[in-house]
Amino acid sequence: MKFEIHNFREAGLDILALVDPQSDTRVEILPAHGALLHAFKVKHHGATLNLLDSYTNEQDLQENIRDSFKNVKLSPFACRIRNATYTWDGQSYQIENTIAPGKALHGFLYDADFTVTAQHADEEKATVTMSYRYEQADAGYPFSYDCEVTYTLYHQLELQVSTTITNRSAATIPVMDGWHPYFSTGTPVDELELTFASNEMVEFDEQLIPTGKLLPYTAFTAGKKLAGVELDNSFMLDFAKAQPMATLLDPVKNIRIEFYPGAHYPVLQIYIPPHRNSIAIENLSGAPDAFNNGLGLVQLAAGENKVFDARIRIVL
């Protein structure tokens, strides 16, 4: 049975959906809102279950995207930059697009209007590619680059997310890439179990900025229930271990979400919001404040491109 691609408008949002009719799986994307991953819908016991904590409508998105940054693309940096300042190639820069004075968070593309440049569906997959050209819009990041995002839905409830960053500047630029998806099975987070392959945690200060140290940490290598656990931390993945690098298990509904990041995503960021109804599991190319501490910072030469990719697989 051939995969399908649908375009429709719902709740004030223009949605592009990748559909596997065989399993009735749907991945919904918002190209006009930062190529945002809006929904990952599967059939579970005869009902449709969205495994993402999504915005309910356009008003919800517009009012809350800069508070939660749910499900957005993180580029050209992720998480925080200390005091919204950094030094690159001997010059200091002050980021202007901040959520509060001196508080730079999650880059510039989370609400960018991406253009659909390619789409294709056949018997094996459905795929769509979207692109955005950043043109030195912020004085604190006066570099030009292209961001190309491709979503591909396969059989077996598997989604691949691939980002290609191409430097169009005349000199080497700093880059950090990532995603900010919030997952929910409908079961409270306290009932879920999390496993991930990491032996080191990035030490944070009181402002959640890395100190530059890595601390031994193995609490989740064998799996752990999340009841009472507070997390807003970065962990260095151990790629010597077998994939998946992380697994979120709902033992109540017997749902498992597996994460297969590529080698260019060595950092796993985990965040549990106060409402504890969903959990952010983020693949990052570097640690927070990478522009200053260099932990995972990508240096992209003029004309060079780099691909960052991850797969998410649902097991029912």
C-alpha positions in Angstrom: 0.0 0.0 0.0 1.4 3.4 -1.0 2.2 6.1 1.5 0.4 9.4 1.2 1.0 13.1 1.7 -1.9 15.4 2.7 -2.2 19.2 3.1 -5.0 20.6 5.1 -6.0 23.4 7.5 -7.1 22.5 11.0 -7.6 24.7 14.1 -6.1 27.7 12.2 -3.0 25.8 11.3 -1.7 24.8 7.9 -0.6 21.2 8.3 1.4 18.8 6.1 0.8 15.2 7.0 2.9 12.1 6.1 0.6 9.1 6.2 1.1 5.3 6.3 -2.4 3.9 5.4 -1.3 0.4 6.2 -0.9 1.2 9.9 -2.9 4.4 10.0 0.2 6.3 11.2 0.4 10.0 10.7 3.2 12.6 11.2 2.0 16.2 11.0 4.3 19.1 10.4 3.8 22.9 10.4 6.2 24.3 7.7 5.1 27.9 8.3 6.0 27.6 12.0 9.7 26.5 12.0 9.0 23.2 10.3 7.6 22.2 13.7 6.8 18.5 14.4 3.2 18.9 15.3 1.9 15.4 15.8 3.0 11.7 15.7 -0.3 9.8 15.6 -0.6 6.0 15.9 -3.4 3.6 16.3 -3.6 2.1 19.8 -6.4 -0.3 20.8 -8.5 1.0 18.0 -8.2 4.7 18.9 -5.9 7.4 17.5 -3.2 8.4 20.0 -0.9 11.5 19.5 2.4 10.8 21.1 3.5 14.5 21.0 2.4 17.2 23.4 1.0 19.4 20.7 -0.5 22.9 20.4 -4.3 22.8 20.4 -4.7 25.6 17.8 -3.1 28.6 16.3 -3.8 30.8 19.2 -2.3 28.3 21.6 0.8 28.2 19.4 1.2 32.0 19.1 0.7 32.6 22.8 2.9 29.8 24.1 5.6 28.9 21.7 8.1 31.3 23.3 7.4 29.8 26.7 7.5 26.1 26.1 9.2 25.9 22.6 7.4 22.6 22.3 8.4 20.5 19.3 10.4 23.3 17.6 13.6 23.3 15.5 16.6 24.6 17.4 19.0 26.6 15.2 21.7 28.0 15.0 22.0 27.3 18.7 20.0 25.3 21.3 19.2 25.9 25.0 20.9 28.9 26.6 23.7 31.3 25.8 25.1 32.9 29.0 24.0 36.6 29.1 23.2 36.3 25.3 26.8 37.0 24.5 29.7 35.0 23.1 33.1 35.5 21.4 33.8 34.1 17.9 37.0 34.6 15.9 38.2 37.3 18.3 35.0 39.3 18.1 32.2 39.6 20.8 28.6 39.3 19.8 25.4 40.2 21.6 22.2 38.4 20.6 19.2 40.7 20.1 16.4 38.2 19.6 16.0 37.2 23.3 13.0 36.1 25.4 14.0 38.6 28.0 17.0 41.0 28.3 20.2 39.0 28.3 18.3 35.7 28.0 18.9 34.0 24.6 17.1 30.7 24.2 16.7 28.1 21.4 17.9 30.0 18.4 16.0 32.0 15.7 14.2 29.5 13.6 11.5 28.2 15.9 8.9 30.4 14.2 10.5 30.8 10.8 8.4 30.2 7.6 10.0 27.2 5.9 9.4 26.5 2.2 8.5 23.0 1.1 11.1 22.2 -1.6 10.4 18.5 -2.2 8.0 15.7 -1.3 7.5 12.1 -2.3 5.5 9.1 -1.4 5.9 5.5 -2.5 5.3 2.0 -1.1 8.2 2.3 1.3 8.0 5.8 2.7 6.6 9.3 2.6 9.1 12.2 2.8 9.1 16.0 2.7 11.9 18.5 2.7 11.6 22.1 3.8 14.2 24.9 3.8 14.8 28.3 5.3 17.5 30.8 4.4 18.8 32.7 7.4 20.1 36.1 6.2 22.0 37.7 9.1 18.7 38.8 10.7 20.2 39.2 14.2 23.2 41.4 14.8 24.4 38.8 17.4 24.6 36.2 14.6 25.7 38.1 11.4 26.2 34.9 9.4 24.3 33.5 6.5 23.3 29.8 6.3 20.7 27.5 4.9 18.7 25.1 7.1 17.1 22.2 5.3 14.8 19.8 7.3 13.6 16.4 6.0 11.0 14.2 7.6 10.6 10.7 6.4 8.0 8.3 7.7 8.6 4.5 7.2 6.8 1.4 8.0 7.0 0.0 11.6 6.0 3.4 13.0 9.5 4.9 12.3 10.2 8.6 11.7 13.6 9.9 10.5 14.3 13.6 11.1 17.3 15.0 9.2 18.7 18.5 9.2 21.3 19.9 6.8 23.1 23.1 7.7 25.0 24.8 4.9 27.3 27.8 5.5 26.8 30.5 3.0 29.1 32.9 4.7 32.6 33.7 3.5 34.2 32.5 6.8 33.8 29.7 9.3 30.8 30.0 11.5 29.7 28.5 14.9 26.7 26.1 14.7 24.7 24.1 17.2 21.7 22.0 16.1 18.9 20.3 17.9 15.2 19.5 18.4 12.8 20.1 21.2 10.0 17.5 21.0 7.7 16.9 24.0 6.4 13.3 24.2 3.2 12.2 25.9 1.4 8.8 25.9 -1.5 10.2 27.9 -0.1 8.6 31.0 1.4 10.9 33.7 5.2 11.1 33.5 5.5 9.7 37.0 4.3 6.3 35.7 6.8 6.2 32.8 10.3 4.6 32.7 13.3 6.2 31.0 16.5 4.5 29.9 19.4 6.1 28.1 23.0 5.2 27.4 25.1 7.8 29.2 27.8 7.7 31.9 28.3 11.5 32.1 26.1 14.5 33.0 27.0 18.1 32.1 27.4 20.0 35.3 25.2 23.1 35.4 25.4 26.2 37.6 22.3 27.8 39.2 21.4 29.4 35.9 21.4 26.1 34.1 24.6 27.1 32.3 27.3 24.4 32.0 30.4 24.9 34.2 32.6 23.1 31.7 32.8 19.9 33.9 31.4 16.5 33.2 30.1 14.5 36.2 29.8 10.7 36.5 26.1 9.7 36.1 24.6 6.3 35.4 21.2 6.5 37.1 19.3 5.7 33.9 21.6 3.2 32.1 19.4 0.3 33.3 16.1 2.2 33.3 14.4 4.1 36.0 10.8 5.1 36.9 10.3 8.9 36.7 8.1 9.3 39.8 9.4 12.3 41.7 12.4 12.8 39.4 13.2 16.4 38.4 15.2 16.7 35.2 16.4 19.7 33.2 19.9 18.3 32.3 22.3 17.4 29.5 23.9 14.0 29.2 26.7 12.8 27.0 25.6 9.8 25.0 27.8 6.6 25.0 27.8 5.5 21.4 29.8 2.4 22.3 26.5 1.0 23.6 24.0 -0.5 21.2 21.2 1.6 19.8 18.6 2.8 20.8 20.4 5.5 22.8 17.2 6.2 24.8 13.9 4.6 25.5 10.7 6.0 27.0 8.4 3.2 28.3 4.8 3.5 29.3 4.1 0.2 31.2 0.5 1.1 31.7 -0.3 1.3 28.0 2.6 -0.9 26.9 4.0 1.7 24.6 7.7 2.2 24.0 9.3 5.2 22.2 12.9 4.5 21.0 15.5 7.1 20.0 18.3 6.5 17.5 20.4 9.6 17.2 23.2 9.9 14.7 26.8 10.5 15.8 26.4 14.3 15.2 23.9 14.4 18.1 26.1 13.4 21.0 24.1 15.2 23.7 20.8 14.2 25.1 18.8 16.9 26.9 15.9 15.8 29.2 13.4 18.2 30.6 10.2 17.4 32.6 7.9 20.5 32.8 6.1 21.3 36.1 2.8 19.9 34.9 4.5 16.5 34.5 2.1 15.4 31.7 4.9 15.2 29.0 8.6 15.0 28.8 11.1 16.7 26.4 13.7 14.3 25.0 16.0 16.4 22.9 18.9 15.3 20.6 21.5 18.1 20.5 24.8 18.5 18.6 26.3 20.3 21.7 25.7 21.2 25.3 23.9 24.4 26.3 26.1 27.5 25.9 28.3 25.7 23.4 29.1 29.0 21.7 31.1 29.8 24.9 32.2 26.5 26.4 32.8 24.7 23.1 31.1 21.4 24.3 30.1 19.9 21.0 30.3 23.2 19.1 30.3 22.6 15.3 32.6 24.9 13.3 31.3 25.0 9.7 33.8 26.2 7.1 32.6 28.5 4.2 30.5 26.5 1.8 30.6 23.4 4.0 27.4 21.5 5.1 26.7 19.1 7.8 23.9 16.6 8.4 22.3 16.0 11.8 19.9 13.1 11.9 17.9 11.0 14.3 15.2 8.3 14.1 12.2 7.8 16.4 10.5 4.4 16.5 7.3 3.5 18.2 6.8 0.0 19.6 3.2 -1.0 20.5 
